[in-house]
Amino acid sequence: MTKAPFATHDVLNQSPPFWDIDLFTTDAPLVAAVAANGAAAATAELSDFGKHWGSAAMAERGRIANENQPKLRTFDARGNRRDEVEFHPAYHELMAHSAHAGVHNSTWTMDGKPAGGAAEVVRAARFYIASQVETGHLCPITMTRASVAALASQPDILAKTMPVIGTRAYDPGFAPWWTKRGMTLGMGMTEKQGGTDVRANMTRAERDGDGYRITGHKWFMSAPMCDAFLVLAQTKDGLSCFFMPRFAPDGTVNAIHFQRLKDKLGNRSNASSEVEFHGAHAELIGEQGKGIRTIIQMVQLTRQDCAIASAGLMRSGLAHALNHARHRSVFQKHLVDQPLMQAVLSDMALHVEASIALVMRLCRAFDRAPTDAGEAAYVRLLTPAIKYWTCKSAPGLLYEAMECLGGNGYVEEGILARHYRESPVNAIWEGSGNVMCLDVLRALGREADAALAVLRALADETRGLPGAAEAVASIGQSFRRPDSERIARLAVEKLALLAATAALNQVAPKNAELFAVTRLAERHAGMYGAVDLSDADQRALLARALP
């Protein structure tokens, strides 16, 4: 008797994988924002980057790196202190690809000066694209890039390290930084008792010859396999910033003892640690007692990257949702042609396009700040506002993208569940929402005239758009109130929306008007799709979002 073969059903009505595409040229809002902010000449190189990172191979590396989390090896088999973190090869491959493209250093010259031109915009486009594939490995990438700004306060150390930071090589070996082809840097600021209040830090630094010995702990220090860290510690003159390498000058392993790795909601491929310093060698960066002023140069750039990454995560969520909706049929129609789904997707597309325009406008300000006082004021006032709005927007939009895929969006085989877990970290790290609002208030208090000039410029750039004049007036009144801190979230969100409208108006005036109508002239509803956009406007937004 012949046994009947087991027959399974054919797979029908499913969307194809969203890979083997150019993540740059398929993103018309990104292409337009890059061009509008001075980097049109980089189109070809960004397209090459977009094709590489949009490949199935890179998507697979991202998946594997997150499914095989880093492991702390505190001791070796003989009981010797080891303090190493092991990563899956996929993580190292992601790091190598980012380093090869200069995502960790391309905004600096080889002597640690700003590269100028549109370097920030071009590098941001790469960072934004890479974040759509795998965001966790970008933590040491962003900290390495940002550390140069703080090291500039200590020219001798900058001069020693920049030849190694400035290479486009990734060297994962556990060896002294001065022997390596390339190096990464991390950061340790917060302690158990203080968190954001770093002035409460108890870690102490004692003079030891030409350097210092640091004793204490950090409750969060990322990423533990970096070759050196910028850390805060108390000296006799107050909180100071230090360069702490993994290896002491004599080549021995520095007394940096990792206690455990954080078990995080997301950001799984990246290692974040708790650490103790047992007389660890370090060198002073900047002046004693001026540690916050020194390290804030690094923090400002990491906040910029938090906003860029959040925009990238939202873009990826939108693209996957739209890809699914264009291929999935329900009730004899493609999902994308169903009026309610079209309303949801187009409203999401409008938000994402404004976010892209805004972060690229911020990067243009970073490019121009060294020589333009107005752009420098834009950076100081709007970096925290943009981080606040962009990063806090991401989880809600990514949840909506998951829902567009139904059950498929909620399972781990797809990327959206990972994006959703990843998204809150950018709002929490490098200053939570309340801290960002307080920083906006501080910028207003310290530089009232410069901040007012920024607000006037935004008013000019949004003149005639629905609700813009009223938003400008409301922002000004809110910040002048004696209880401005109590209502700071409302005012900062409105400031970010105004800045997003202005940025989008330079890229796509028609869409800036739609954004102003739905976000400034009236308060946007709590859910995406609860807006009244015409059928033509909806279709135009979706066509622009993904060809």
C-alpha atoms as one frame of an Amber mdcrd trajectory, in Angstrom:
protein
   0.000   0.000   0.000   1.382   3.411  -0.993   1.412   5.955   1.794  -0.144
   9.275   0.793   2.326  12.187   1.015   1.661  14.733   3.695   0.110  17.722
   2.000   0.298  21.220   3.407  -1.480  24.317   2.195   0.044  26.954  -0.002
   0.971  30.253   1.638  -1.125  32.969   0.057  -2.012  36.586   0.775   1.106
  37.334   2.800   3.407  40.283   2.241   6.949  39.633   0.975   9.916  40.362
   3.264  10.909  44.007   3.319  14.537  43.590   2.369  16.897  43.699  -0.598
  15.882  47.308  -1.166  17.644  50.661  -1.107  16.737  52.170   2.271  17.808
  55.592   1.010  16.196  56.066  -2.395  12.950  54.335  -1.369  12.586  56.961
   1.365  11.609  60.109  -0.563  11.202  62.237   2.607  14.768  61.340   3.617
  16.185  62.089   0.168  14.434  65.466   0.161  15.486  66.337   3.719  19.121
  65.449   3.039  19.115  67.642  -0.076  17.337  70.528   1.658  19.975  70.514
   4.388  22.990  70.775   2.136  23.954  67.173   1.387  22.522  66.533  -2.085
  26.027  65.712  -3.328  26.069  62.610  -1.095  23.100  60.967  -2.838  25.130
  58.269  -4.609  27.135  57.223  -1.546  24.014  57.201   0.627  22.242  55.048
  -1.940  25.115  52.558  -1.800  24.833  52.556   1.987  21.049  52.142   1.748
  21.358  49.130  -0.550  23.905  47.457   1.688  21.961  47.985   4.910  18.685
  47.153   3.160  19.955  43.690   2.201  18.572  40.441   3.552  22.041  39.630
   4.902  22.117  42.743   7.108  18.571  42.096   8.325  19.644  38.597   9.302
  22.657  39.926  11.210  20.356  42.218  13.162  18.040  39.354  14.079  20.832
  37.026  15.147  22.622  39.684  17.214  19.458  40.256  19.226  18.635  36.588
  19.672  22.152  35.887  21.007  22.634  38.388  23.777  26.054  39.366  25.180
  27.420  37.376  28.107  29.662  38.612  30.918  32.687  36.446  31.684  33.830
  37.760  35.061  36.478  35.069  35.671  38.366  32.545  33.602  38.455  28.802
  34.342  41.358  29.240  36.775  39.716  31.990  38.811  41.562  34.936  37.302
  39.605  38.150  36.993  38.562  38.522  33.346  35.788  41.146  33.053  35.109
  40.524  29.386  31.823  40.524  27.521  31.308  38.006  24.728  29.203  38.957
  21.708  27.851  36.879  18.855  29.813  37.314  15.590  26.751  39.010  14.057
  27.166  41.903  16.501  30.825  42.307  15.550  29.855  42.273  11.878  27.351
  45.090  12.438  29.973  47.087  14.294  32.474  46.545  11.498  30.033  47.682
   8.807  29.153  50.849  10.733  32.801  51.636  11.434  33.784  51.047   7.815
  31.196  53.662   6.792  32.532  56.141   9.359  29.306  56.304  11.359  31.480
  56.562  14.484  33.857  59.317  13.341  32.989  60.982  10.010  31.899  64.279
  11.589  35.492  64.878  12.775  38.763  65.551  11.035  41.791  63.453  11.938
  42.831  66.109  14.462  39.426  66.088  16.176  37.957  69.248  14.675  34.427
  69.439  13.183  34.576  68.150   9.618  32.364  70.970   8.342  30.277  71.062
   5.190  27.295  68.747   5.543  29.153  66.051   7.484  26.545  65.916  10.262
  23.661  65.568   7.784  25.372  62.831   5.756  26.403  60.911   8.834  22.901
  61.278  10.309  21.375  59.752   7.175  23.622  56.716   7.633  22.818  56.478
  11.350  19.080  56.745  10.577  19.306  53.973   7.970  21.369  51.659  10.184
  18.922  52.127  13.069  16.194  50.590  10.903  18.171  47.360  10.742  19.720
  47.033  14.222  19.812  49.786  16.805  21.621  48.195  19.741  25.110  48.185
  18.234  24.779  51.922  17.577  25.232  52.664  21.295  29.069  52.364  21.232
  29.066  53.888  17.744  27.318  57.043  18.963  29.355  57.310  22.167  32.623
  57.004  20.258  31.570  59.784  17.888  30.339  61.973  20.754  33.375  61.431
  22.993  35.570  63.534  20.704  33.610  66.651  21.710  34.512  66.063  25.374
  38.104  65.010  24.678  38.605  68.373  22.981  38.796  69.791  26.519  42.081
  67.875  26.940  44.147  68.418  23.765  46.998  66.098  24.740  44.667  63.110
  25.204  42.721  64.005  22.067  45.960  64.134  20.098  46.943  60.662  21.365
  43.605  58.959  20.788  42.350  60.595  17.586  44.670  58.646  15.249  42.995
  55.465  16.546  39.446  56.859  16.842  39.801  58.342  13.354  40.362  55.063
  11.504  37.497  53.290   9.777  38.470  49.971  11.305  36.681  47.963  13.975
  39.016  45.995  16.227  37.152  43.866  18.807  40.327  42.508  20.398  40.786
  42.878  24.144  44.062  44.807  24.149  45.406  48.260  25.074  43.817  50.899
  22.872  47.162  52.240  21.644  47.960  48.849  20.060  44.694  48.566  18.104
  43.571  49.394  14.540  40.490  51.207  15.829  38.861  51.948  19.168  35.472
  52.626  20.749  34.600  54.734  23.785  31.801  54.464  26.316  30.460  56.545
  29.173  29.737  56.146  32.884  27.879  58.920  34.688  25.028  57.638  36.853
  25.224  55.978  40.263  22.686  54.134  42.388  21.952  57.015  44.725  21.812
  59.775  42.123  20.738  58.783  38.642  20.156  62.020  36.775  21.454  63.991
  39.759  25.106  63.297  38.982  26.215  65.905  41.532  25.230  63.286  44.136
  27.946  60.956  42.780  30.175  59.435  45.463  32.879  57.882  43.252  36.179
  59.497  44.173  39.378  60.268  42.269  42.713  60.536  44.070  45.858  61.923
  42.491  48.473  59.275  41.606  51.544  60.644  39.803  50.500  61.962  36.404
  47.088  60.300  36.641  44.357  59.456  39.126  43.051  56.388  40.917  39.279
  56.100  40.890  37.294  54.171  43.478  33.521  53.798  43.379  30.795  52.474
  41.108  28.481  53.220  38.192  24.932  51.926  38.086  24.831  52.222  34.283
  27.916  52.073  32.084  27.735  51.362  28.373  29.237  49.641  26.536  31.572
  47.539  28.698  33.835  46.256  25.916  34.752  49.753  24.794  38.466  50.514
  24.902  38.019  53.502  27.214  35.284  55.389  29.038  34.543  58.944  30.037
  33.481  58.799  33.685  32.561  61.289  36.378  34.211  61.260  39.803  34.656
  63.648  42.715  37.961  65.422  43.334  38.777  67.998  46.017  37.445  70.653
  43.628  34.197  68.846  42.816  32.778  66.574  40.137  35.298  66.046  37.327
  35.516  64.147  34.052  38.086  61.373  33.451  39.377  59.227  30.602  39.485
  55.657  31.925  41.036  53.017  29.602  40.414  49.271  29.896  44.196  48.812
  30.181  46.516  50.835  32.422  49.614  52.495  30.906  51.808  49.522  31.889
  49.623  47.197  29.793  47.860  45.479  32.718  44.089  45.197  32.779  42.671
  48.234  34.563  40.772  47.725  37.838  37.341  47.992  36.196  35.214  45.191
  37.664  31.869  44.531  35.987  29.241  43.272  38.404  26.576  42.221  35.934
  24.920  43.156  32.640  21.559  44.897  32.716  18.575  42.735  31.747  16.892
  45.336  29.551  13.465  45.433  27.942  15.067  46.023  24.553  18.467  47.055
  23.227  19.330  43.386  23.642  22.338  43.180  21.327  24.102  45.932  23.298
  25.692  45.314  26.682  24.991  47.786  29.492  26.701  47.118  32.790  26.961
  47.777  36.479  30.573  48.326  37.459  32.910  48.941  40.387  36.242  50.747
  40.187  38.915  49.479  42.562  41.564  52.152  42.204  41.210  52.207  38.421
  43.720  54.330  36.502  42.297  57.413  34.770  43.377  60.774  33.375  41.662
  64.103  33.946  39.695  65.626  31.060  39.259  69.384  31.312  39.319  71.261
  34.608  38.774  69.770  38.034  35.289  70.522  39.273  34.008  71.168  35.719
  33.069  67.590  34.903  29.483  68.283  33.922  30.479  71.126  31.625  33.054
  68.826  29.998  30.923  65.715  29.533  27.814  67.657  28.444  29.571  68.199
  25.106  29.397  64.431  24.645  25.852  64.200  25.986  24.580  66.819  23.535
  25.707  64.663  20.605  24.298  61.456  22.071  20.956  63.216  22.490  21.082
  64.179  18.829  21.585  60.510  17.949  18.700  59.429  20.184  16.419  61.616
  18.065  17.892  60.344  14.783  17.517  56.706  15.855  13.922  57.248  16.968
  13.086  58.761  13.593  14.731  55.759  11.936  12.745  53.286  14.039   9.505
  55.077  13.165  10.431  55.094   9.485  11.065  51.350   9.595   7.746  50.736
  11.334   5.888  52.774   8.722   7.694  51.077   5.815   6.959  47.569   7.102
   3.322  48.475   7.740   2.917  49.989   4.290   4.686  47.066   2.606   2.274
  44.691   4.343  -0.816  46.768   3.573   0.017  46.927  -0.142   0.216  43.142
  -0.445  -2.422  41.948   2.019  -6.019  41.656   0.762  -9.019  41.819   3.088
 -12.646  41.805   1.935 -11.599  41.774  -1.740  -9.432  44.888  -1.365  -5.801
  45.502  -0.532  -5.480  46.795   3.003  -3.898  50.008   1.744  -7.050  50.775
  -0.257  -9.359  50.388   2.737 -10.388  53.923   3.806  -9.685  53.436   7.515
  -6.295  51.808   6.956  -5.394  54.529   4.485  -6.277  57.159   7.089  -4.049
  55.474   9.677  -1.085  54.947   7.381  -1.168  58.433   5.867  -1.335  60.071
   9.291   1.635  57.968  10.377   3.465  58.922   7.176   2.876  62.607   7.886
   4.310  62.255  11.387   7.348  60.324  10.165   8.042  62.799   7.367   7.958
  65.708   9.807  10.273  63.808  12.161  12.781  63.167   9.369  12.721  66.802
   8.282  13.186  67.958  11.874  16.162  65.748  12.783  17.918  66.615   9.516
  17.337  70.309  10.188  18.889  69.818  13.629  21.903  68.143  12.033  22.323
  71.092   9.664  22.415  73.319  12.745  25.147  71.115  14.235  27.116  71.474
  10.985  26.838  75.260  11.028  26.999  75.952  14.781  30.796  76.447  14.959
  30.566  79.506  12.676  26.952  80.667  13.033  25.657  81.993  16.365  22.035
  81.591  15.308  22.529  77.927  14.454  24.408  77.389  17.714  21.421  78.823
  19.590  19.117  76.511  17.609  21.212  73.547  18.768  21.157  74.576  22.439
  17.438  75.344  22.597  16.035  72.703  20.283  18.189  69.613  20.822  16.369
  68.742  24.072  12.979  69.708  22.610  13.543  67.580  19.513  14.794  64.625
  21.568  11.747  64.962  23.815   9.183  64.920  21.022  10.823  62.520  18.582
  11.854  59.895  21.113   8.586  59.940  23.024   6.633  59.658  19.755   8.313
  56.432  18.688   6.684  53.777  20.932   3.150  54.873  20.041   3.816  54.952
  16.323   5.577  51.585  16.397   2.668  50.053  18.278   0.358  51.342  15.529
   2.656  49.853  12.883   2.490  46.483  14.658  -1.294  46.653  14.639  -1.292
  47.276  10.882   0.235  43.795  10.503  -2.225  42.209  12.929  -0.890  39.090
  14.657   2.166  39.008  12.405   3.276  42.315  13.876   3.267  40.919  17.404
   5.485  37.882  16.889   9.247  37.830  17.205   9.918  36.494  13.704   9.252
  39.992  12.419  11.269  43.106  13.214   8.475  45.258  14.628   8.329  43.579
  18.046  12.058  44.269  18.403  11.638  47.874  17.249   8.807  48.330  19.758
  10.933  47.051  22.650  13.849  49.163  21.467  11.972  52.436  21.105  11.500
  53.589  24.748  15.227  53.590  25.497  15.975  56.705  23.448  13.534  58.733
  25.521  14.909  57.360  28.808  18.680  57.429  28.188  20.694  60.628  27.931
  18.016  62.569  29.786  14.387  61.538  30.252  11.411  63.636  29.167  11.298
  65.825  32.254  15.053  66.432  32.091  14.722  67.528  28.453  11.991  70.000
  29.386  14.108  71.402  32.206  17.029  71.774  29.799  14.843  73.838  27.468
  13.926  76.057  30.413  17.608  76.400  31.354  18.506  77.401  27.803  15.772
  80.032  27.900  16.973  81.327  31.248  20.649  81.525  30.300  20.272  82.843
  26.773  16.915  84.545  26.618  17.806  86.804  23.681  19.275  83.988  21.591
  16.302  81.725  22.352  13.907  84.512  21.409  15.748  84.901  18.103  15.276
  81.174  17.416  11.558  81.478  18.143  11.299  84.497  15.827  13.043  82.539
  13.073  10.581  79.667  13.508   7.728  82.187  13.314   9.115  83.517  10.029
   9.573  80.019   8.602   5.983  79.038   9.430   4.307  82.344   8.583   0.853
  81.850   7.099   0.577  78.178   8.046  -2.534  77.180  10.016  -2.112  77.577
  13.772   1.526  78.672  13.578   1.081  82.235  14.829  -1.054  81.006  17.709
   1.555  78.371  18.578   4.323  80.990  18.655   2.258  83.189  20.969   1.363
  80.258  23.229   4.994  79.112  23.503   6.155  82.600  24.426   3.444  83.020
  27.047   4.083  79.569  28.548   7.787  80.151  29.041   7.187  83.569  30.620
   4.821  82.208  33.253   6.135  81.975  36.829   4.961  78.342  36.911   6.603
  77.504  33.569   8.109  74.283  34.931   4.671  72.899  35.759   3.493  73.287
  32.153   6.878  72.707  30.521   5.853  69.503  28.754   2.997  71.257  27.002
   5.199  74.156  25.921   8.130  71.982  24.826   5.894  69.708  22.770   4.399
  72.734  21.044   7.892  74.114  20.431   8.940  70.824  18.818   5.802  70.753
  16.660   6.473  74.303  15.516  10.089  73.425  14.698   8.933  70.310  12.826
   6.472  72.391  10.811   9.226  74.879   9.946  11.636  72.108   8.947   9.025
  70.342   6.826   8.101  73.623   5.149  11.641  73.771   3.752  11.307  70.250
   2.332   7.658  69.720   1.332   5.465  72.834   1.795   2.228  71.030   0.978
   2.863  68.438   3.672   3.940  71.150   6.099   0.502  72.673   5.658  -1.158
  69.318   6.377   1.043  68.886   9.448   0.185  72.381  10.677  -3.547  71.804
  10.132  -3.541  68.555  12.109  -0.960  69.416  14.801  -0.910  73.193  15.323
  -4.320  74.502  14.291  -5.976  71.759  16.304  -4.715  69.290  18.866  -3.967
  65.962  17.246  -6.218  63.136  18.392  -4.797  60.453  20.635  -4.767  57.832
  17.881  -3.282  57.822  14.389  -5.881  58.061  11.650  -8.236  60.243  13.695
  -7.723  63.153  11.288  -9.605  64.432   8.265  -7.240  64.361   5.290  -8.582
  64.250   1.746  -8.278  61.069  -0.273  -5.813  62.778  -2.618  -3.634  63.971
   0.260  -3.618  60.509   1.816  -2.576  58.841  -1.423   0.137  61.421  -2.044
   1.592  60.908   1.447   1.704  57.135   1.017   3.236  57.323  -2.450   5.938
  59.585  -1.052   6.520  57.360   1.985   7.289  54.243  -0.084   7.244  54.056
  -3.890
